[in-house]
Amino acid sequence: MSSQLGSPTASTVAADGDPWLRRPLEALGLLAWRTAAVAFVVLLLYVYFRWLPQWMDGRLTQALAAQIKAESALPYAAAVWAAGVIGMVCVSSWSAIAFIILWKRSRDLFGILLFVSFASVGVFNSTDIAAFLAQHSRGPAAPLSFLVVLAGNMLTIIWLYVFPDGRFVPRWAAWVAGAWIAFNVLRYVQYLAGMQEISAAMQMVGVSLAVVSMCALVVRYYAGSSEVQRNQLKLLLPSGLIALTTYIVFWLVRATPLDREGSYFLVVVAAQAAHAAVMATFPVAMFIAMFRQGLLDVDRWISRTLFYSALTVVVLAAFFVVSAAASRLLKDVAGLTSDLVLVILALPMAIVFLLVRSRLTKLLDGLLSERRILSVMFIDIVNSTVLAVKMGDEGWSDKLERFRAVVRRALNNFGGVEIDTAGDGFFATFAGPGAAIRCAESIIEEVQELGLSVRAGVHTGEVTRRGESAAGVAVHVGARIMSLAAPSELLVSGVVRDLVAGSRIELVDRGDHPLKGLPGTFRLYGLAR
């Protein structure tokens, strides 16, 4: 180990490979899980939309009866329609983010869990959950539809216990998640036993578990999260607390033993609509919270969408201007008019667009920047100048090429993106620190067979990507950390240690160290070997 930073302390810190929910799935397994998830979501949405017209008809009938009974001129039916529209917006917003996750982020079980959970959240918070469940406890297809509905209800909360990194934090959250699953299983067993009505006690248990889920998120934020994770949760947490408050209010309003067939009917509808409205805006916070780590490349995705939309408008405008000019010229010169002008011009313009598309993409990447939470890895050959002098130009050039082949093979294996290679060093980025650590460890071991010794540094922070370059304070921190490593040593920052805490890889405390050009000191950790 590094004499540069002193001997390891007695205590070691377990650092992770990825938790099992975040481990990438193999091709066949990924296809099977995605297929099952899509099938479930489609089935849940089918059950919901098949039920929705019946529910709306019943609600409008109740609204008319309540208005007559209350002898009121208030727009009862309009209130029901407004609540229904708000509910549809809620379903649409959650379904939209769910399918975006499926498209961009469902390469592991965590992403697939978020997909099915978000679709379920939209369905169950758009309307009267109790009425939804009750409706599907009757009829010839009731056992299957009720099972689908209960499974969706279970998924509305379960994801909260493992967001944002796929771990149960705090640890008792796993027990509460198990209790929530058992609660829904018990409800299905009661249904099969002929107990279709949900007792007040069971409803209270369900609400209590929902409250505990948010409590777990609060504990995670204040006591179980790194700085990066708190950055992700700081928008989600207040939105979740507001949503929980409106849910409890709606539940209390619905549970109050007042006359729902009179004026109190409007109060129930208003409470339901208020909760659905809050839940409809909740995906915005979720969208921002998830994309703060660059999981979906949202900055580049949105920027390219806008860019290509504008480019399409320009190309179409140019096409119509040129075709109009060509048609006018054909008419003036030959006295002819023909729609073939449009066809003749369309083909060359399409070819030109395809030829310049790749160049436009590179230009766009160079012009547009995005800020993402990334893990940066720096690798450098120790005593490279001495080795170059000793081996001569030809021998050193051959050794350097073999070294670069090893590094690039490791980057490909662990999902790294090569940003820069300057002489005998490499700078790469990773989506998460676990992959960066494993990649650096692999390189350190493999280059020893080449007779080389390298040092490595890993840090996680906010990085600005512009085209193929990366910049930011986090980049400087990573480079400075690497410079303090001894031969064949990997050093990581305290941020990395927090993010990867709890796995099989062990880190040893290297103490606090100043980093050149950066204020304060940084706690560093070395990879135990």
N, C-alpha and C positions, 0 to 999 in steps of 0.2 A: 504494500500500500504506500501511499504517498508520504514521504518524509517531509514534503513541502507543506503539508497541512497538518502534520502531526499524526499520532497514532489514533486508531478508532476508539471511540468511547465504549464503555462497557455495554451500554444499551444499544439495541438495534431497532430500526423502524421497518416494519413490513411494508413493502411497497407492492403495487399490483402489476400483474398483467391485467387485462381487462376483466371486469366481472362477467359472469357467464351470460348475462343478458346482452352484453356489449360485444361478445366475441363474434366475428364475422361467420356467417353460415356458408357451408359448402354449396356448390351450385344446385345439386339435387335437393338438399334440405331446404335451401332458400326458396326454390320453386314450390316445394310442398307447403311450407309455412305461408308463403304469399297467397297461394291458391286457397288454402283453408281460410285465411283471414279475409280475403275478398269475398269468398262464398258466404262467410258469416255476416259481413257488413251488408252485402246485397240482400240477404235473407232478412236481416233486421230492418232495413229500409223498406223492403217489400211489406213486411208485417205492419210497419208503422203507417205507410201510405194506404194500405188496404183498410186500416182501421180509421184513419183520419176523417174521411167523409161521414162515416157513421157517428163519430164523436161530435163533429161539427153540427150535424143534423140534430142530435140530442141536445147539444148546448143551445142551439137557436130555439128549440122547442121550450127548453127551460127558461130562456131569456124572455120569451113571449108570455109564458105563464107567470113569471116573476113580475114582469111589468104590469100585467093585468091585476095581479094580487096587490101590488104596491100602489096601484093607481097613480103611476108616475109617468111623466112625459120624457124622462131621461132615455137616451138611445141605448137600450139594453142590447138589442141585436147588433148595433154598430160596435159596441164594446166587445162582443164576442168575436166579430169579424176582425177587429183590430188586434185582439189577443191572438187569434189564429195566424194573422199575417206576421206578427212579431215572432210567434213560434216557428213559422216557416223560415224566417230569417235566421233564427237560432240554429235550426237543423242545417241550413245551407252553409252558414259560416263554419260550423264545426266539421261538416262533411268536406268542405273545401280544403281546410288545413289537413284533415285526415288523408285525403287522396294526394295532396302535395307530399306529405310524409311518405306515403307508399311509393311515390314516384322517385323521390330524391334521397330518402333516408332509411328505407326498410331492408338494409343488408344484414341486420342482426335481429335478435328477438326483442330487443328494447324498441327499435323502430316499429316492428310489427305490432307490439303491444300498444304503442302510442296510436297507431293507425286505427286499430279496432276500438280502443278506449275513447278516442276523440269522436268517432262516429257515434258511439253509444251515448256519450255525454250530450251531444246535440239532440238526439232523439228524446232522452229522458228529462231534459230540462226545458223542452219546448212546450210542454203541456202538463196536464194533471197526471202525475205518475201513477197515483193510486187508481185512477179511472182507467188508465192504460193497462195496468196489470189485471184489474178486475175484468175488463172486456175480453182479455185473452185467456181467461180461466174457464170460458164456456165455448161450446161449439165442437164440431167433429174433429177439427184440427187443433183443438185446445192444448193437448199435451205437448206437441211440438212447438207451437207458437209461444206457449207460456214458458217453455224451457229457453227458447231464444230470447224472449223478453227478460227473463231472470238473469241469463248470462250477460246480456247487455247492461242490465242494472248493476251487476257485480263489477263490470269493467269501468263503470263511471267513476269509481273511486280508487281502484287498485293501483292505477298508474301513479297516483300522488305519492305513494310510499317509496317509489324508486326513482322519482324525477329529481335531478336531471342526469344522473350518471349511472343508473341501473343498479344501485345498491340500496339496501334497506338501511336508512339512517333516520333516526337513531335505531339501534338494534331491536328495540321492542316494537318497532313499526312492522316487523315481519309477523309478530304474533297478532297484532291488530289486523293486518291484512288477512291472516288466516282466519280470524274471527269473522271478518266481513264475508269471506268466501263461504264459511260454514253457515253464516246467517242466511245467505241466499240458497244454499243447498237445503237447509231446514225448511225454508218456505216452499221449495218444490216438493219436498217429502210431505209436508202438510197438505199441499194441493192434491198429491196423489192419494192421500188418505181421506180426501173429501172435505178438508177444511179450506174452503175457498176464500172465506173472508179473512182479512188480515186484522188481527187483534190490535187494540191500542198499545199494548205492551210491546208487540213486535214492531209496530211503527216507531215507538220511542227508542227501541234498540237500534233501528236503522238510522234514525236521526243522530243518535249518540255516536255511532261509529263514523258518520260523516263529519261530526264535530271533531272527533279524535284524529281523523285524517288530516285536517287542517292544523291541529295542534302539533302533529308530527312534522308538518312542513315548517311550522314556526320554530320548533326545536332544531330542525336541520339547519335553518337559516342562521340562527344565532349561536349554535353550539357545535354543529357538525358539518360546516361547509368551509371550503377554502374561499379565498377572495374571488376567484373566478366564478365559483358556484354561486356565491352571494350576488355577484353581478348578474347572473342568469335569473335568480329567484326574486330580485328586488321589484320587478314589475309583476311577476306572477303572484307573489304573496298577498299584496293588498287587494288585487283583483279577486283572488280566491276568497279572502275574508269578506269582501263585499258580497260576493255570490253566495257564500254560506249564510250571511245575514238575511238576504232576501229569501233564501230557501227556508230558513227557520220561520221567518215571518209568514210565508205562504203556508207552511205546515201548521202553524198555530191558528191562522185564519181558517184553514180548512177543518181543523180539529175542533174549533169552537162550536159548541152546541146551540147555534142560533139558526133562525129560520132562513134557509138558503133559497127558499122559493119566493122570498119577498125582496126587499131592498138590499138585504145582505148579500144577495147573489152578485151584485155589482162589486162588492168588496172582494169576494173570492176571485172574480175574473180579473180585477185590477191587480191583486196580489200575484196571481199567476202570470199576468202580462209583464209586471215589473221584474219578476225573477227571470223570465225568458229574455227580456230586454238586456238585463245585466249579463246573462250568459251569452247572448249574441255578441257582446263586445269583448268577452273574455278571450276568444281566440286571438285578438290583436295582441294582448299581453303575452299569450303563449307563443305567438309568431315571433315577437321580438325576443322573448326569453330564449327560445331555441336557436334562433339565428345569430345570437350574440356569440356563439361558438363557431359560426360559419358552417353549421351542419348541412345547410341547404344552398350555400352560395347565393344567398338572396340578393346581395348587392349587385353582383354581376348578372344574375338572372334577370332582375328587374331592369337594370341598365341596358342590357342587350335587348330585352323586349321593347323598351322605349326606342332604342336606337334603330332596330330593324323595322319598327312600325313607322318611324319617321322616314327611313330609307325607302320603304314600300310606297309611301305617299309621294316621295320625290320621283321614284322610278315611274309610277303610274302617271304622274303629271307630265313627265318628260315624254312618255310614250304617247299620250293623247295630243300633246303639242306637236310632236314630230309627225304623227299620223295625220293630224289636221293640216299641217303645212304641206305634207306630201300629197294629200288628197286635193288640196287647193291647187298645187303646182300641176298635178295630172289633169285637172279640169281646165286650167288656163292654157296649157300647152297642147293637150290632145283633145280637149273637149269631152273627156270621159269621166265618169264617176264609178268607183268600184269599191266594194267592201274588202276585196282582196288586199288592199293596202294595209289594213289592220293585221291580217294574217302574215303578210310578208315582213312587216316590221317587228312583229311580236317575237319571231324566232331569233333574229340576231340580237335583239335587246335582252332576251332571256340568256343567251350564250354569254354575252358581255357581263351580265350580272353574276352568273356562276363563276366566271373567270376571276372577277375581282372580289368575290365573297370572302375568300380566305385572307386576302390582304386587308379587307375591311375589318375582319375579326381581329387580326393582329393590331391594326390601328386602334380599334376600340379598346382592346386590352391595355394598350399603351396610354390611352387618354383617360380611362376610367380607373379609379382606385377603389379599393374596398378594405374595410377594417374588420379583421377577424381575430378570434382567439385561436392561436395556433401554438404548437410546440416546435421550438427551433432546436436543431442539433448542429453542433460544430465539431468537426474532426480535423486533426492536424497531425502530420508526421513529426515525431520527436527527432531533433538533431538532423534535420533534412539537409542543411548546408554541408555539414561534415560528411554525411553519406554521399552527397553529390560529388564532392571533391574527391572522395576516396574511390568511388566507382567510375568516375569519368562520365562524360556527357552521354555516350551511347548506352552504357550500362545503367545509368540513372534514369534515362528516358524509358528504357524497357521496364525497369522496376516501377516507375511511376505509372505506366500504362496498366501494369498488372494490379497495382494498388487501386487505381480508379475503377477497374473492372470489378474488383471485390466490393467496393463501396456501392457502385451502381447496382450490382446484383442484390445487395442487402437492401438498398432503398426500394427496389422493385418488390422484394419479398415482403417488406413491412409497410408498404404504402407511403413511402417518403417521396417528397417532391424536391428534386435537385434545383436549387436556386442559383448557386454560384460555386465555381471551383477555381480557386486562385492558387496556382502552383501546386503545392502539396497538401492543400486543405480543401474541405468540403463544407458547404452550408446547405442544409436541407430543412424542410418543414414537414410537420406531421399533423394529422387531425387531433391526435391525443398523445399524451406523454408516455403511455405504456408502450406504444409502438416505437417511439423514439428511443426509449431506454433499451428495448430488445434489439433494435437495429444497431445501436452503438456497441452493445455488448458483443453482437455477432461480428462486427467489423474488427473490434479489438482482438478477438480470438483468431479470426481468419488471417489477418495480416501478419501475425507472428510466424506463420508458415512461410511468409515471404522474407523473413528476417527483418521485419519492420516493427516499430513500436509507435503507437499513436496515443494521443490523449483526446478526450471528448468532453463536451459540456452540453447539457440539456436544460432548457428553461421554457416556461409557458407564459404567454402574455398576449397583449393586443398587438397585432402586426398589420401594417398597411401593405396590401398587395397592389402593385401597378404593373400590369403585364406579367412578365416573368420575374420581376424583381420583388423584393420584400424589404421593408424598412420599419423602423420604430425603436423605441427604447428597449423593448423585449429582445430585439436582435443584438443590440450592444451588450445587454446583460448576458445573453448566451455566449457571446464571443469572449467576454471577460471571464466567465466561469470556466470555459475551456482552458484559458491561458494559465489558470491556477492548478490544473490537474497534473499529476505526475505521469511518467510513462506507463502505458497500459492501464490508465485509470479513467473512469467516467465520474464526473461530478454533476450533480443536479441541484437546482435551487429549492428553497423551502416551499415555493408554490407547487413545484412538481411533486415533492414529497407529500404534500397535502392531497393532491389530486389522485395519487396512486396508492394512498394508504390502504392497507388491508389485504395484501396479496402475498404470493410466494416469493417475490423478489425482495431481498433484504437490503436496506440502506443503512449506512453507518454515519453518525453525526460527525461532521468535520468542523463544527464551530462557526462563529461569525467572522466574516472577512470583508474588508473594503474592496470594492471593485473600481478600478481606475476610471476616473471621470464621472462616477455616479455617487450621489450623496448617500451617507449612512453606511451601514454594514449589511451583509447578506448572510443568512444561515445556509451553509452548504452541506450536502450529503454525498457520500461516496457509495458506489455500488459494491456490496460485499462480494468477495470472490473466494 
